[in-house]
Amino acid sequence: MAILTFDIGGTSVKHGVWNKDQLVKKDSFKTPKTWDEMKEKLTEIKEKTAHDYRVEGIALSSPGAVNQATRQIEGISAVSYLHLFPIYDELEELFDLPIAIENDANCAALAEVWKGSAEKNDNVLFVVVGTGIGGAVIVNKKIHHGAHMFGGEFGCMLLNGEKTFSELATAVNMARRYADQKELSYDDISGKQVFELAEKGDKLAINEVNNFYYFLAKGLYNLAYAFDPEKIIIGGGISSMDGFIERLNREFEELLKRVECNTFHPKLDLCTFRNDANLIGAVYNYLQKSHKGN
């Protein structure tokens, strides 16, 4: 028995087949512009897959806040037609199979606690550092959604006056601060370039990189002492940068020296899965919902 898994994104929809404990038949298509076109593509993939595999169910990773009680996707996202209608009912009728849907960041986190960096842990935080900061709260290997479906929206946390975690601790906003001071267009400089300039001795870049690590460590410190997880997993593009986790740990040590409440140094780790994380996590969510998960 196989599980067909989809990861719906703003520009493309990835898909694959979970069979014999591995992800196979990976491919993608451009995100359709309408819900009817999306259903046509999903049906096409399902029919093709059924030629080679006995599909038992459908697992989906989606943007937005997936409300399991109302069986709708709430909030907003780049794929606006997914929201605020009985999507579960329509997909169950479309596929004539059991389905499970979960938010994309939550799926990435589930992949890590199932078969990734937090495989041996039950209670972890997954922090995605991208354009903004998001993530997931995992309790007993399950997603903690929160009363208002905002579990894991770490980027909204205020860190410095009225500045949020997302504003202060992403490479994107670090580059924008550098651009503002240099009177450059935001398109003229990237986070990667600011890191490279800092390595070459650019004083402004060095200052902005220092600020990036300081506020990232500060935000993670707050999360660590609020949730006391076994581990904090860092995802997003920054996680693949050479020396990133070592520098972050050093910044943490310096921060702990300056505060009285420094009982423990949170265990920080990098995510294992990258492009496949949402697909794999969607499968684990399906298995949990069908009571087949470990």
Backbone as a ProteinNet text record, in pm:
[ID]
protein_1_A
[PRIMARY]
MAILTFDIGGTSVKHGVWNKDQLVKKDSFKTPKTWDEMKEKLTEIKEKTAHDYRVEGIALSSPGAVNQATRQIEGISAVSYLHLFPIYDELEELFDLPIAIENDANCAALAEVWKGSAEKNDNVLFVVVGTGIGGAVIVNKKIHHGAHMFGGEFGCMLLNGEKTFSELATAVNMARRYADQKELSYDDISGKQVFELAEKGDKLAINEVNNFYYFLAKGLYNLAYAFDPEKIIIGGGISSMDGFIERLNREFEELLKRVECNTFHPKLDLCTFRNDANLIGAVYNYLQKSHKGN
[TERTIARY]
84.1	0	87.7	50.6	129.4	44.7	113.8	47.4	95.4	2.8	34.9	42.2	153	173.6	198.9	136.7	147.7	195.5	274.5	316.2	278.8	172.2	120.6	192.8	260	330.6	278.7	328.4	281.3	319.7	431.9	477.1	470.2	482.3	476.7	413.1	368.3	313.1	403.5	471.4	555.3	469.4	510.4	437.5	530.6	490.8	569.5	485.1	545.3	476.7	557.6	491.1	555.7	526.7	631.3	615	733.8	705.8	810.4	908.5	851.4	925.8	1024.6	992.2	1076.3	992.9	1044.1	976.1	1028.9	939.3	978.2	886.5	919	838.7	815.6	921.5	909.5	901.6	813	797.5	724.2	696.9	625	555.2	460	395.9	369.9	355.6	331.8	196.9	193.9	70.4	-37.9	-151.2	-259.8	-316.8	-386.9	-441.2	-580.3	-647.3	-782.1	-794.1	-894.7	-919.8	-962.7	-1041.9	-1083.3	-962.7	-870.7	-749.5	-663.2	-658.7	-583	-641.3	-771.3	-834.5	-807.1	-805.5	-774.9	-634.2	-538.3	-399.2	-384.4	-447.8	-439.5	-498.5	-610	-674.5	-584.2	-523.1	-432.1	-315.8	-255.5	-143.5	-190.3	-305.8	-358.2	-383.4	-441	-470.7	-342.2	-241.8	-113.2	-47.9	-54.8	6.2	-62.5	-193.8	-272.1	-236.9	-172.5	-129.8	-16.2	66	185	177	87.3	80.8	-64.5	-82.6	-214.2	-218.5	-282.1	-282	-389.4	-346.4	-440.9	-495.3	-421.9	-467.1	-383.3	-427.7	-364.8	-319.8	-193.7	-136.9	-102.9	-144.8	-119.3	-56	44.4	105.2	55.4	4.6	-60.1	-18.4	-18	-2.6	-130.1	-121.6	-239.5	-254.9	-356.5	-385	-491	-450.9	-542.7	-620.1	-749.4	-835.1	-892.6	-842.5	-884.3	-1029.2	-1079.5	-1216.5	-1318.6	-1293.5	-1387.6	-1357.6	-1241	-1200	-1187	-1132.3	-1106.5	-965.5	-917	-789.4	-821.4	-781.2	-808.9	-686.5	-691.7	-580.3	-571.6	-451.8	-427.6	-299	-283.8	-160.6	-153.8	-44.5	-26.1	-121	-181.5	-276.6	-414.8	-472.8	-591.6	-713.4	-721.9	-842.3	-850.9	-748.6	-753	-832.4	-866.6	-914.6	-1066.3	-1109.9	-1244	-1356.5	-1343	-1451.4	-1423.4	-1520.3	-1500.5	-1406.6	-1278.9	-1181.5	-1165.6	-1176.2	-1168.6	-1278.1	-1400.5	-1512.8	-1490.9	-1446.4	-1426.9	-1316	-1206.4	-1095.4	-1128.1	-1202	-1242.6	-1333.3	-1420.3	-1507	-1426.2	-1328.8	-1246	-1162.7	-1097.7	-1005.9	-1073.8	-1186.6	-1252.8	-1156.4	-1078.4	-979.4	-970.6	-920	-895.4	-788.1	-802.9	-702.6	-664.3	-548.5	-504.8	-430.3	-458.9	-395.9	-333.9	-215.3	-152.6	-73.5	-55.4	23.2	164.8	223.8	353.7	466.2	472.5	577.1	558.5	432.9	405.8	448.9	427.7	470.2	622.3	692.8	839.3	885.8	818.7	853.1	824.5	711.3	675.7	777.1	829	931.6	1054	1090.2	1209.6	1190.8	1072	1052.2	1022.4	985.5	958.6	1087.5	1162.7	1279.7	1401.5	1397.5	1505	1585.5	1621.2	1711.6	1653.7	1521.7	1457.3	1388.1	1438.8	1376	1366.8	1465.2	1467.8	1404.9	1340.4	1281	1129.3	1062	916.1	868.5	942.1	898.3	1005.2	976.5	1074.9	1008	1088.7	1045.5	1114.5	1042	1097.3	1086.6	1198.6	1202.1	1252.9	1168.9	1205.1	1247.3	1371.4	1423.2	1430.7	1333.4	1327.7	1309	1210.9	1176.5	1127.7	1051	1011	1051.9	999.4	1027.8	896.7	890.6	774.4	821.3	732.6	775.5	661.4	694.8	595.2	635.1	533	551.8	510.2	602.4	575.2	570.8	458.6	441.9	402.3	482.2	459.1	448.3	536.7	548.1	424.9	341.9	224.4	225.8	160.2	153.5	65	116.1	33.6	-11.9	-139.3	-191	-220.9	-258.9	-295.6	-443	-493	-635.1	-680.9	-590.9	-627.8	-551.8	-498.6	-424.7	-295	-239.3	-117.7	2.7	-8.6	107.1	220.1	338.2	452.3	472.5	385.1	404.3	502.7	624.3	725.1	764.3	751.4	795	719.6	600.7	521	571.7	661.7	713.1	790.1	763	833.9	967.4	1074.2	1207.7	1274.2	1250	1322.5	1227.4	1171.9	1069.1	949.4	913.1	800.2	846.9	972.8	1026.4	1004.3	962.3	933.6	1056	1045.6	1149	1176.5	1070	1086.7	1159.2	1129.2	1192.9	1341.5	1378.8	1515.2	1608.9	1556.7	1644.5	1633.4	1614.6	1622.1	1729.1	1788.6	1891.4	1832	1705	1638.2	1631.8	1586.6	1575.8	1712.1	1808.7	1945.9	1996.5	1970.6	2014	1942.1	1815.1	1739.5	1793.5	1831.1	1889.8	2022	2100.4	2226.8	2199.1	2100.6	2066.2	2020.7	1939.1	1891.1	2008	2104.2	2218.2	2313.1	2316	2400.6	2325.2	2194.4	2108.4	2106	2089.1	2079	1935.8	1902.6	1774.2	1779.7	1665.4	1661.8	1700.2	1678	1712.9	1863.5	1936.3	2080.1	2166	2108.1	2188.7	2107.1	2171.1	2105.1	2170.2	2102.7	2160.8	2293.8	2300.5	2424.6	2538.4	2509	2612.1	2658.4	2565.6	2604.6	2698	2668.1	2757.6	2896	2898.3	3026.2	3103	3033.5	3099	3157.1	3085.2	3135.6	3264.8	3269.8	3391.3	3509.4	3480.9	3586.4	3623.2	3553.7	3590.4	3505.6	3396.9	3307.3	3247.2	3275.2	3236	3084.4	3014.7	2869.2	2810.9	2862.7	2815.9	2844.8	2963.1	2998.2	2898.2	2863.9	2769.2	2631.5	2586.9	2454.9	2453.1	2559.6	2567.6	2567.2	2641.5	2641.9	2501.4	2430	2292.7	2202.4	2218.2	2138.8	2154.5	2278	2301.2	2254.4	2275	2233	2081.8	2005.5	1860.4	1806	1872.2	1829.4	1850.7	1966.6	1993.8	1897.6	1868.7	1778.4	1637.6	1589.5	1457.1	1452	1554.5	1559	1572	1645.5	1655.5	1516.7	1439.4	1304.6	1217.9	1226.9	1148.3	1191.8	1322.7	1374.6	1326.5	1326.4	1286.6	1135.3	1061.7	915.7	861.7	922.6	871	954.3	1082.3	1173.9	1171.3	1197.1	1194.4	1321.7	1315	1435.2	1537.4	1486.8	1574.8	1502.5	1579.5	1525.5	1590.1	1507.1	1555.1	1542.3	1649.6	1649.9	1638.4	1541.2	1522.9	1525.5	1499.4	1506.5	1640.8	1651.4	1772.4	1898.7	1889	2007.6	2071.7	1992.8	2042.9	2149	2157.1	2256.5	2387.6	2396.1	2517	2629.2	2747.3	2863.6	2890.5	2910.2	2945.3	2829.9	2708.9	2594.1	2566.2	2552	2512.2	2622.4	2748.5	2860.7	2859.5	2838.8	2833.9	2713.1	2600	2480.1	2501	2565.6	2593.9	2688.6	2786.5	2877.6	2802	2711.9	2631.3	2544.4	2493.9	2413.6	2495.7	2618	2704.3	2729.6	2751.7	2773.8	2648.3	2532.7	2407.3	2384	2411.5	2390.3	2479.9	2595.3	2685.4	2628.2	2536.9	2486.5	2353.5	2295	2165	2175.9	2090.2	2093.8	2030.1	1925.9	1856.6	1925.6	2026.9	2105	2131.4	2025	2036.5	2085.3	2043.9	2083.8	2105	2186.2	2206.2	2118.2	2017	1928.2	2006.2	1963	2027.8	1973	2060.1	2022.3	2071.3	1989.9	2029.1	1973.1	2034.9	1987.7	1890.3	1800.3	1705.2	1777.5	1721.9	1776.7	1720.5	1589.3	1522	1507.4	1520.6	1507.4	1391.8	1418.5	1312.4	1204.2	1239	1141.5	1068.2	1102.8	1050.7	898.1	836.9	691.7	620.3	676	615.8	622.5	737.6	755.7	670.6	669.5	589.9	440.7	395.8	254.7	216.9	309.6	285.9	271.4	361.5	354.5	225	182.5	54.3	-59.7	-56	-158.8	-158.2	-39.2	-29.2	-78.3	-48.8	-100.2	-252	-307.2	-451.9	-521.6	-455	-512.9	-470.3	-400.8	-355.7	-257.1	-178.2	-76.6	65.1	74.7	206.2	269.2	405.1	475.5	460.4
-119.9	0	124.9	223.3	345.3	466.9	575.5	702	804.6	870	975.9	1106.3	1177.4	1296.8	1419.6	1532.5	1658.6	1768.9	1859.4	1979.6	2099.5	2170.3	2282.2	2410.6	2470.3	2596.3	2705	2825.5	2939.1	2934.1	2869	2862.8	2722.9	2620.3	2483.9	2389.3	2277.2	2170.2	2048.4	2011.2	1891.9	1770.5	1656.3	1534.9	1414.4	1310.4	1187.8	1075.9	959.9	841.6	784.6	765.7	701.8	552	474.4	330.9	256.8	157.1	75.5	164.1	257.8	344.1	436.8	475.8	573.9	656	775.8	865.5	842.6	806	776.2	853.8	844.7	907	1056.6	1125.2	1268.3	1349.6	1449.1	1537.1	1663.4	1753	1874.8	1932	2021.3	2096.3	2237.6	2328.8	2468.8	2483	2562.1	2580.8	2640.1	2569.8	2620	2751.6	2823.5	2953.8	2946.1	2829.8	2815.9	2681	2671.3	2547	2435.5	2467.1	2364.5	2308.1	2395.1	2348.2	2265.1	2305.6	2228.2	2088	2078.1	1946.4	1858	1918.9	1842.3	1783.4	1864.7	1816.9	1710.5	1730.9	1632.5	1498.5	1504.9	1382.9	1312.8	1390.1	1334	1260.1	1321.6	1257.3	1131.3	1138.3	1021.6	904.7	932.7	826.9	764.2	846.3	793.5	707	752.9	678.9	545.3	542.3	419.9	309.5	345.5	243.7	158.3	218.8	150.4	112	177	153.6	140	66.4	59.3	171.1	280.2	398.9	385.6	396.5	383.5	517.2	627.1	756.9	869.5	992.3	1112	1201.8	1242.6	1331.3	1464.9	1573.8	1706.1	1800.5	1873.9	1986.2	2111.8	2205.4	2322.9	2449.9	2563.3	2690.2	2720.1	2815.5	2854.2	2774.8	2811	2744.5	2638.6	2513.5	2403.1	2372.3	2399.9	2375.7	2234.5	2145.7	2006.2	1988.3	2079.6	2067.7	2107.6	2220.8	2267.3	2207.2	2140.5	2074.9	2177.1	2295.5	2400.8	2454.7	2527.1	2597.9	2744.3	2793.5	2931.2	3018.4	3143.8	3234.9	3279.3	3322	3366.3	3302.9	3298.1	3246.2	3291.3	3252.7	3286.4	3208.1	3101.4	3021.7	3047.7	3161.9	3211.3	3121.6	3047.1	2966.8	2841.8	2817	2702.4	2730.7	2855.3	2897	2904.1	2870.8	2897.4	2834	2706.7	2625.7	2481.3	2391.8	2253.7	2173	2203.7	2142.8	1993.1	1951.7	1808.2	1733	1782.3	1714.4	1702.8	1812.1	1810.2	1713.8	1711.4	1623.6	1476.4	1450	1310.5	1259.4	1346.8	1308.5	1293.2	1381.9	1380	1252.1	1217.6	1104	971.2	980.4	860.5	780.1	853.5	795.1	881.8	826	909.3	1013.7	1133.1	1236.7	1296.8	1358.3	1434.1	1557	1671.8	1797.9	1863.2	1920.8	1995.6	2110.9	2214.8	2331.2	2290.3	2361.2	2322.2	2324.8	2431	2435.3	2323.8	2294.9	2185	2051.7	2036.1	1912.2	1898.1	2007.3	2002.6	1959.7	2010.8	1973.2	1826	1778.2	1637.2	1545.1	1587.2	1507.1	1490.7	1597.7	1593.6	1504.1	1505.1	1419.9	1275.8	1254.2	1117.8	1047.1	1110.1	1042.1	1133.3	1251.8	1347.6	1378.4	1505	1547.2	1528.6	1518.8	1501.6	1365.8	1268.6	1136.1	1074.8	1104.5	1045.6	1137.1	1243.9	1340.9	1345.4	1378.7	1390.7	1535.1	1622.7	1761	1856	1916.2	2002.1	2125.5	2225.6	2341.4	2336.8	2369	2377.8	2522.9	2586.6	2728.4	2745.8	2801.7	2825.4	2971.1	2991.6	3126.5	3151.2	3223.1	3252.5	3400.7	3437.8	3578.8	3635.9	3554.9	3582.8	3464.2	3459.1	3346.4	3279.3	3149.8	3069.7	2939.5	2843.2	2714.9	2634.2	2550.5	2459.7	2419.4	2388.4	2335.6	2189.2	2101.1	1957.9	1909	1849.8	1793	1646.7	1557.5	1413.1	1371.7	1430.8	1403.1	1445.4	1530.9	1581.7	1734.4	1791.7	1936.3	1995.9	2100.5	2180.3	2302.9	2304.7	2412.2	2539.7	2528	2644.6	2677.6	2760.9	2794.1	2871.3	2947.6	3030.2	2990.4	2867.4	2814.5	2890.4	2953.1	3032.2	2965.8	2840.1	2770.4	2770.1	2814.3	2816	2946.2	3044.7	3174.1	3258.4	3207	3270.4	3409.5	3434	3560.7	3680.8	3659.3	3769.5	3816.8	3739.8	3774	3905.9	3995.1	4123.3	4103.9	4156.1	4137.5	4266.4	4373.7	4497	4613.8	4666.7	4767.5	4707.1	4760.4	4706	4629.5	4596.3	4517	4368.1	4295.6	4153.3	4066.9	3942.9	3842.5	3835.9	3836.7	3830.9	3953.7	4070.1	4193.1	4196.4	4137.9	4153.2	4038.1	3919.2	3801.4	3716.8	3783.1	3710.1	3772.9	3691.9	3743.4	3842	3822.1	3913.2	4054.5	4064.5	4196.7	4254.2	4167.5	4213.8	4284.2	4222.9	4282.4	4414.3	4420.8	4545	4657.7	4627	4730.7	4779.5	4686.7	4723.6	4813.5	4775.5	4852.8	4994.2	5005	5137.2	5228.8	5173.7	5254.9	5290.1	5204.5	5229.4	5298.6	5325.1	5386.8	5304.4	5175.2	5082	5033.9	4985.1	4918.2	4781.8	4736	4603.7	4493.1	4519.5	4418.8	4411.4	4510	4517.1	4438.9	4393.4	4325.4	4213.3	4100.5	3986.2	3955.8	3874.9	3832.4	3762.6	3678.2	3606.6	3703.9	3809.1	3907.3	3983.9	4011.4	4080.8	3992.5	3863.4	3771.7	3770.6	3769.9	3769.4	3898.8	4012	4140.8	4146.3	4087.3	4083.4	4003.3	3893.8	3811.4	3889.4	3983.6	4063.3	4187.6	4206.7	4316.9	4441.6	4438.8	4554	4579.5	4695.9	4723.4	4727.4	4786.7	4791.6	4650.7	4569.8	4432.1	4351.3	4371	4301.3	4336	4463.8	4508	4445.1	4441.2	4384.4	4233.1	4165.1	4020.7	3993.9	4075.1	4060.2	4078.4	4179.2	4202.7	4085.8	4030.6	3915	3800.1	3763.8	3650.8	3682.7	3806.8	3844.7	3828.8	3882.5	3876.8	3735.9	3659.5	3521.1	3441.6	3457.9	3389	3435.1	3564.8	3619.4	3561.3	3554.2	3496.6	3349.8	3275.5	3132.5	3110.9	3201	3195.5	3207.3	3305.6	3325.1	3201.7	3144.5	3025.3	2906.7	2893.1	2780.9	2785.5	2905.6	2917.5	2927.4	2948.9	2947.5	2805.1	2727.6	2594.3	2481.1	2507.2	2405.7	2277.5	2289.2	2170.6	2087.6	1964.6	1880.7	1934.5	1994.1	2039.2	2145.6	2238.1	2334.8	2305.4	2275.6	2245.9	2371.7	2408.4	2527.6	2486.1	2542.8	2518.2	2648.6	2640.7	2757.7	2764.7	2853	2861.2	2886.2	2964.2	2997.4	2874.1	2769.9	2650.6	2575.6	2602.7	2533.9	2611.3	2727.1	2809.2	2753.1	2743.1	2691.6	2775.9	2708	2775.6	2838.4	2826.9	2894.5	2845.9	2715.2	2664.3	2685.5	2680.3	2703.4	2848.4	2942.4	3083.7	3110.6	3048.3	3069	3016.9	2903.3	2849.3	2940.2	2998	3091.9	3216.3	3265.1	3381.1	3348.2	3226.7	3181.8	3183.5	3133.5	3131.4	3272.8	3366.2	3504.7	3563.9	3529.8	3578.3	3522.8	3395.7	3332.3	3392.1	3441.3	3504	3635.1	3696.4	3828.3	3824.5	3706.5	3696.7	3607.5	3632.9	3553.8	3416	3410.9	3283.3	3208.6	3131.4	3060.1	2916.6	2853	2717.8	2616.3	2633.8	2536.7	2607.5	2545.2	2590.9	2503.8	2560.9	2480.7	2406.3	2285.5	2206.6	2250.7	2305.2	2351.8	2252.6	2229.5	2136.4	2185.4	2142	2177.6	2073.4	2115.9	2021.7	1921.7	1802	1697.3	1708.3	1724.5	1727.3	1870	1888.2	2021.2	2021.3	1995.2	2000.4	1895.1	1784.3	1675.9	1682.4	1777.9	1779.6	1782.7	1870.3	1884.1	1758.7	1695.2	1572.2	1460.3	1445.5	1339.3	1367.3	1492.2	1526.9	1510.7	1538.4	1518.3	1370.9	1284.5	1140	1102.6	1155.9	1123.2	1175.5	1294.8	1347.7	1254.4	1204.1	1109.7	984.4	932.1	810.2	834.8	952.2	985	993.3	1057.9	1073.7	939.3	848.3	715.9	614.7	666.3	583.3	473.1	506.1	411.8	461.6	584.4	641.4	574.7	578.2	517.4	600.7
0	0	0	-79.3	-93.6	-57.2	-24.1	6	-95.9	-162.6	-257	-178.4	-190.4	-110	-196.9	-158.7	-231.4	-137.2	-191.7	-119.6	-205.8	-166	-244.5	-205.9	-301.2	-278.5	-369.4	-348.5	-425.9	-572.8	-605.2	-744.7	-804.3	-720.5	-772.8	-671.5	-721.8	-638.3	-655.8	-549.1	-552.1	-517.3	-567.4	-531.4	-536.8	-470	-465.6	-409.6	-403	-351.2	-235.5	-123.1	-8.8	-17.9	-43.4	-63.7	-3.3	75.7	140	216.7	290.8	381.8	310.7	189.8	120.9	23	-7.8	-100.1	-240.9	-331.7	-469.7	-565.7	-693.2	-798.8	-774.7	-735.1	-706.7	-835.7	-834.2	-950.9	-903.8	-995.9	-959.7	-1082.3	-1057.8	-1166.1	-1117	-1210.8	-1176.5	-1106.5	-1001.5	-926	-1017.2	-1030.8	-1115.6	-1062.6	-1150.5	-1112.5	-1051.4	-1066.4	-1010.2	-938.8	-853.6	-780.4	-875.8	-975.7	-1071.5	-1145.9	-1185.6	-1253.7	-1159.2	-1032.9	-934	-921	-911.5	-896.9	-1018.1	-1134.9	-1256.3	-1249.1	-1207	-1196.8	-1089	-974.4	-866.3	-911.1	-980.4	-1031.5	-1132.8	-1219.3	-1320.2	-1254.1	-1152.1	-1082.1	-1010.4	-948.3	-876.1	-971.3	-1088.4	-1184.7	-1239	-1265	-1311.4	-1204.3	-1080.9	-971	-950.7	-968.3	-945.8	-1044.8	-1156.4	-1252.3	-1195.7	-1109.5	-1059	-911.2	-837	-692.6	-648.2	-542.1	-477.6	-373	-407.6	-321.7	-214.3	-88.7	22.5	70.8	44	91.2	33.9	61.9	8	123.5	119.9	221.1	156	218.1	159.8	260.2	212.5	283.8	215.4	295.8	238.1	310.5	241	311.7	390.5	482.4	558.6	687	763.8	892	870.3	878.4	852.8	981	977.8	1093.6	1082	1166.1	1158.4	1203.7	1288.2	1338.5	1231.7	1164.3	1061.5	924.8	914.5	789.5	676.4	713.5	616.9	637.6	537.8	550.2	575.3	690.5	728.2	701	745	723.6	578.9	539.5	402.3	351	220.6	161.1	16.2	-48.8	-190.2	-280.6	-227.4	-305.9	-245.3	-280.1	-210.7	-226.6	-335.8	-359.5	-270.7	-189.9	-99.1	28.1	50.7	182.1	195.9	319.3	369.2	288	257.4	203.7	246.5	238.9	287.2	197	205.2	115.6	139.9	265.8	294.7	219.7	228.4	163.7	13.5	-47.4	-192.7	-233.2	-156.2	-192.5	-166.1	-60.5	-34.6	-145.5	-194.2	-306	-434	-453.4	-573.8	-582.1	-472	-471.7	-436.4	-366.9	-314.3	-226.8	-147.8	-57.3	68.2	177.7	295.7	264.7	321.2	302.6	437.8	441.5	559.1	508.8	569.1	528.8	652	635	743.4	684.1	764.4	724.3	684.6	589.3	534.5	638.3	721	823.3	925.7	958.7	1050.5	990.8	861	794.4	799.4	775.3	781.3	919.9	1022.8	1159.9	1186	1137	1156.1	1088.9	974	907	995.5	1066.4	1151.5	1273.5	1334.1	1451.9	1412.9	1288.7	1243.2	1201.6	1112.3	1057.6	1042.8	1105.2	1085.6	1209.4	1225.1	1332.6	1472.2	1483.4	1614.3	1625.7	1552.5	1550.6	1691	1775	1909.9	2014.3	1969	2060.9	2045.7	2154.2	2152.3	2151.6	2220.5	2237.9	2183.2	2069.5	2003.5	1945.7	1917.9	1841.7	1706.1	1602.7	1468.1	1425.9	1399.1	1366.7	1224	1138.4	998.9	983	940	919.4	769.1	718.4	575.6	554.4	471.2	454.6	587.2	659.5	796.6	881.8	1003.7	1091.8	1129.5	1105.9	1142.2	1203.4	1205.3	1259.4	1315.2	1412.4	1468.4	1609	1688.5	1822.8	1820.1	1857	1858	2002.4	2042	2175.8	2159.9	2216.4	2203.5	2056.5	1975.5	1831.8	1752.5	1811.2	1740.6	1739.9	1639.7	1626	1734.9	1799.3	1890.3	1812.5	1776.7	1691.7	1769.3	1895.7	1974.5	1961.1	2052.8	2056.2	1933.6	1872.2	1757.8	1631.3	1629.3	1514.6	1490.9	1595.4	1580	1645.5	1684	1737.4	1635.6	1675.9	1585.1	1510.6	1530.7	1463.6	1545.2	1555.8	1640.6	1592.7	1463.8	1407.6	1460.2	1518.6	1572.9	1708.9	1770.7	1902.9	1897.5	1993.8	2001.3	2073.2	2014	2071.4	2115.7	2042.3	2068.4	2047.7	2157.7	2142.4	2072.7	1957.4	1881.6	1758.2	1752.9	1642	1669.5	1566.4	1583	1552.7	1592.3	1564.7	1414.6	1334.8	1188.9	1134.5	1189	1141.6	1174.7	1287.5	1338.6	1305	1281.3	1279.6	1153.6	1039.4	913.2	825.2	740	649	549.2	514.2	420.3	478.5	603.7	664.7	702.9	730.1	751.3	625.2	509.7	382.6	356.4	394.1	372.2	460.4	582.8	669	611	559.6	495.2	374.2	293.9	174.4	211.5	317.1	359.6	396	466.4	510.4	396	295.1	178.5	65.2	89.2	-11.3	-140.2	-120.9	-232.4	-247	-364.3	-383.6	-314.3	-262.8	-200	-298.4	-427	-527.7	-552.7	-503.3	-531.2	-432.5	-323.2	-220.9	-156.9	-132.9	-70	63.9	142.2	269	248.6	147.2	117.9	89.8	15.8	-16.5	107.5	200.4	323.5	406.4	414.8	485.2	419.4	286.7	214	236.7	237.4	262.6	403.8	498.1	635.8	643.3	569.3	566.1	509.3	420.5	357.9	439	551.8	639.7	630.8	554.2	544.4	683	742.1	880.5	898.4	803.9	814.4	804.7	712.6	698.6	825.5	882.8	1007.3	1117.1	1127.1	1229.6	1209.2	1084.1	1055.7	1077.4	1042.2	1067.4	1217.5	1293.1	1439.1	1496.3	1444.4	1490.1	1455.7	1336.7	1294.6	1393.3	1423.5	1514	1656.1	1699.9	1834.6	1851.5	1756.9	1771.3	1745.9	1658.5	1639.1	1767.6	1828.9	1955.7	2064.6	2069.2	2170.4	2155.5	2032.3	2009.4	2046	2008.8	2041.6	2192.1	2258.6	2405.1	2467.8	2421.3	2475.1	2452.4	2333.8	2303.1	2389.4	2406.3	2483.8	2628.1	2687.8	2828	2845.7	2736.4	2743.7	2728.1	2637	2606.3	2666	2695.1	2745.4	2661.2	2532	2445.8	2462	2415.8	2415.1	2315.1	2208.9	2102.2	2020.4	1963.7	1867.7	1732.3	1634.5	1499.5	1414.1	1345.6	1260.9	1114.5	1046.3	903.9	826	698.2	611.8	542.5	444.7	362.4	441.6	548.4	628.1	689.5	711.7	780.5	700.1	570.8	487.5	475.2	538.6	527.5	614.2	557.6	630.3	754.9	867.4	991.4	1065.3	1011.1	1071.7	1214.1	1233.8	1365.6	1468.8	1424.1	1516.6	1566.3	1474.1	1512.7	1602.7	1571.7	1652.7	1795.2	1809.4	1941.8	2020.1	1951.3	2019	2066.1	1983.1	2020.8	2141.6	2145.2	2258.1	2387.2	2378.3	2497	2548.8	2458.7	2500.1	2564.1	2509.3	2564.7	2705	2722.9	2853.3	2961.6	2922.3	3019.3	3072.7	2994.1	3030.2	3105.5	3121.6	3189.1	3312	3408.9	3531.4	3511.8	3430.9	3408.6	3294.9	3330.4	3228.6	3274.1	3320.3	3374.9	3271.8	3147.6	3045.1	2911.5	2828.7	2691.2	2602.9	2539.9	2455.3	2347.6	2319.9	2215.5	2080.7	1998.2	1865.4	1760.9	1659.8	1554.9	1422.1	1313.3	1180.1	1128.5	1043.8	985.9	895.4	886.6	800.6	658.9	652	522.2	472.3	344.4	286.6	186.3	60.1	-40	-21.1	45	62.4	196.2	280.5	417.4	422.4	342.8	349.4	300.8	197.7	146.2	250.4	313.4	412.8	537	581.6	698	674.3	552.7	519.8	532.3	493.7	508.1	655	738.7	881.3	942.6	900.4	947.4	908.1	784.9	740.3	827.1	854.4	935.4	1078.3	1132.4	1266	1265.9	1164.4	1158.7	1135.5	1067.7	1044	1149.7	1253.5	1367.4	1325.5	1220.4	1175.4	1204.3	1257.7	1286.6	1407.1	1409.9	1522.1	1648
[MASK]
++++++++++++++++++++++++++++++++++++++++++++++++++++++++++++++++++++++++++++++++++++++++++++++++++++++++++++++++++++++++++++++++++++++++++++++++++++++++++++++++++++++++++++++++++++++++++++++++++++++++++++++++++++++++++++++++++++++++++++++++++++++++++++++++++++++++++++++++++++++++++++++++++++++

